[in-house]
């Protein structure tokens, strides 16, 4: 057993965690929409065709925003296909995922679903085949009260009140050659700027997210971000970045994925801060990490021109949940710059919620760390001081303990999240003397003997958090963190 020490100082504050750090993503991809959130034939469907069981699971996660409608799908999407009488909507080829899109769900239906699920909408406009005017028309349709062609059309369709969507993504992954009508950084920067001007003129209250690098692996990273920001810095509110992780056979490297995420965030911030200096701007650019997850891209298989086929239906293991939890900790530790983060995605497609067509809905293993982060990770993020052993991984020397702390002063609670990636126990000394005496309310742990264990429809609770004993109030506590385990330590201050 090795020793580790974590000191939590009340005055080492990063800032308030934005609740939008616990956001997610629904794309017209695979079964995310159809037989995911929407299945009129399901016995638990409501009057609009939405699955009530899925809505309840989404509510349980306390998701703040859901990004919609894409994703790669976005860059070829005509938003007007998804409005008006459903039986008159066109069926289209979706070139991004080689499927048939029925358009039975569009922005009106999704906004209605979001209200039922108690989530906000983070809308996205097409910067591939779409024009700046198309983007402006969509915003006018969604947000303008009445008295114009687009707003009156929304009212005619049965939505008298505006959807009032306040966060808008200006395209998706436009640095990627896989994107429909992919653009260079120069061309995208110019197009994005003109689009943002139109959006801001229509509704000055909206916040705008401009496309940054879709992964650290892009040859254009981070030069893409610099060029785009030089065009858009004063109009954009957030720079979007995306990153996914998968296991290539070395479990320790996989568990150390949080190191790459942390480096990506710091590089994106450094690039943005360079442009800030270049522009002599007083504004600090914040980040929207609006796609992140564990995703086994090597398993991707497309189906030619089928409606809502199973695509990217990764079944997550206990090991995946631990890695996921480590990534969530890193987002909190960077919450001074990462204000929005979207788990990609929410249902069926690389998702924490998994459904059977006409059947059950279950929580995947990754559901639980997201739920616990969302529930207990709200308040003031504190920067812990960690002294712990490390090991060599593909990301360099990596600490075997990743941890963060969130202080909710109003509730008098301190919540600590910790991941032990070592293959042995860690004896952790937790020093919280700046808070006085800490009384442990709860110790939750995600661990198990089988790192490959998954939740199934037959065994939906194979992997879930377990509650351990509490400890007597003290300024310093000693805890044993089992090998390869993820923890939530909740204290009353």
Secondary structure as GFF3:
##gff-version 3
##sequence-region A 1 493
A	DSSP	beta_strand	2	7	.	.	.	ID=ss1
A	DSSP	beta_strand	13	16	.	.	.	ID=ss2
A	DSSP	three_ten_helix	19	21	.	.	.	ID=ss3
A	DSSP	beta_strand	23	25	.	.	.	ID=ss4
A	DSSP	alpha_helix	52	61	.	.	.	ID=ss5
A	DSSP	beta_strand	65	68	.	.	.	ID=ss6
A	DSSP	three_ten_helix	72	76	.	.	.	ID=ss7
A	DSSP	three_ten_helix	79	82	.	.	.	ID=ss8
A	DSSP	three_ten_helix	86	88	.	.	.	ID=ss9
A	DSSP	beta_strand	92	94	.	.	.	ID=ss10
A	DSSP	beta_strand	99	101	.	.	.	ID=ss11
A	DSSP	alpha_helix	107	116	.	.	.	ID=ss12
A	DSSP	beta_strand	120	125	.	.	.	ID=ss13
A	DSSP	alpha_helix	132	143	.	.	.	ID=ss14
A	DSSP	alpha_helix	149	156	.	.	.	ID=ss15
A	DSSP	beta_strand	167	170	.	.	.	ID=ss16
A	DSSP	alpha_helix	185	202	.	.	.	ID=ss17
A	DSSP	beta_strand	207	211	.	.	.	ID=ss18
A	DSSP	alpha_helix	223	232	.	.	.	ID=ss19
A	DSSP	beta_strand	238	245	.	.	.	ID=ss20
A	DSSP	alpha_helix	251	255	.	.	.	ID=ss21
A	DSSP	alpha_helix	257	278	.	.	.	ID=ss22
A	DSSP	beta_strand	286	294	.	.	.	ID=ss23
A	DSSP	three_ten_helix	297	299	.	.	.	ID=ss24
A	DSSP	beta_strand	306	307	.	.	.	ID=ss25
A	DSSP	alpha_helix	318	333	.	.	.	ID=ss26
A	DSSP	beta_strand	338	344	.	.	.	ID=ss27
A	DSSP	beta_strand	353	355	.	.	.	ID=ss28
A	DSSP	beta_strand	361	363	.	.	.	ID=ss29
A	DSSP	alpha_helix	365	376	.	.	.	ID=ss30
A	DSSP	beta_strand	380	382	.	.	.	ID=ss31
A	DSSP	beta_strand	385	387	.	.	.	ID=ss32
A	DSSP	beta_strand	390	393	.	.	.	ID=ss33
A	DSSP	beta_strand	396	399	.	.	.	ID=ss34
A	DSSP	beta_strand	401	408	.	.	.	ID=ss35
A	DSSP	beta_strand	413	420	.	.	.	ID=ss36
A	DSSP	beta_strand	426	431	.	.	.	ID=ss37
A	DSSP	three_ten_helix	433	435	.	.	.	ID=ss38
A	DSSP	beta_strand	439	446	.	.	.	ID=ss39
A	DSSP	beta_strand	466	468	.	.	.	ID=ss40
A	DSSP	beta_strand	476	481	.	.	.	ID=ss41
A	DSSP	beta_strand	485	492	.	.	.	ID=ss42
###
